[in-house]
Amino acid sequence: RYWVADPNLWVPFEDGTSYAGFIDPERTARHLRAQGFAERDIAGLGELGGVFDRIRDRLRAGPGGDTWRRPSPSRAEVEELLGGDPELVAVVFEESMASLLERYVGDPRLRDALGCQGTIGTFAGPRDPGTASIRLMHHQGDLPGLGSVWGYVEGGLGRVSFAIAEAALEAGATIAVGVPVAAIAPGAGVELESGEGIRAPTVVCNADPKRMLAMLDAAGAAVPAGYRARLEGWDVRSPVLKLNVALRRFPTFAAANGIEPQRAMVTITPGIDAAQEAVELARRGEPAIGFCELYFQSAYDRSVVPAGREVMSVFCQYAPYELADGDWDSRRGEIAELALDAIAVHAPDVRDCIEEIQALGPPDIESRIGLSGGHIFQGQALPDQMWDRRLEAETPIEGLYLCGAATHPGGSVIALNGRIAAMRVLDLTGPG
């Protein structure tokens, strides 16, 4: 069971107006008119959405089939599927999110509202080349029947993993948890940290590429030099600060004006130029808030909170793994306060609502979850690491396959990386 967030996106501005993107486009248009946006900009937003729709239709439902459900096509093949349209090709491979927005909308509020949709999980600013493709990656998803919208799974997102596990059990799989793998021995199986071994001619690995390489090295496995260089050079720099916040009540947003912000994905941002300045600071090792995304799961799902309480997740950028001054242990609280300061611009009472807060920087996400660099997509998803430049399910090491977000078609909650790997194993080895 799931709920679709509606408004799917809400962005407050300091002048008291806001952007709201509802599931119903007519409702969105009415809101924008009420907020003083010009008709040409409302129409421009529709045209901008049409650009992403055309790409999605051609790459996921066109005559070439669904490029997300099979090994990646080459760039030349992608361009052919796009009909050689120079704008569509540029969005997939080159254009910045800022320049794309500037072509379709004039109101700086709208540009600021949507600019960071091209930087989610990415160590790049909205003016950096290729960031339009980040927006595209998310736009190519589908929550059944509604297209690329965000929603909440009842009981938390981990329920998706439980559903997959239940299907595996029904199919005859055996699942072991809490037994970390120390080494991968291709053709023989894996060795656990306990010293026990599990024999298997085929290993499908969901760890990120750098962790997989470390497990191969632990077994003394032969890794072709070119493939080793590719894994070692894989970019896993993460700019993400995550806050998990227990609330006494929802914060009050000054620009709400009849909207229920807690039912939306909320973007807090000082704007495109400030976000670009923030990423430049982060590249020098200094954290700065370019945008925050806020999620209030308990507005839909009461199973995740005790009675009389609420919850807020905050996804922030930019917070580098390595800090120029100090370290995460000494500065974690200070960096979290930067995010709260940004939220307080629009919800001044946010700190009064907080009962408990957990702040996780890239090193924390790395140590707690096992993602190298703390990168949620197992590596940057800009064009130089996407499509046929993303890693393949089939590795050059016999019997070893990758199925995580570092493989085509990339990150997000889609499970298609695993499907591609599973189908490749079946193609090469047959069932059983």
Disulfide bonds with the S-S distance in Angstrom:
none
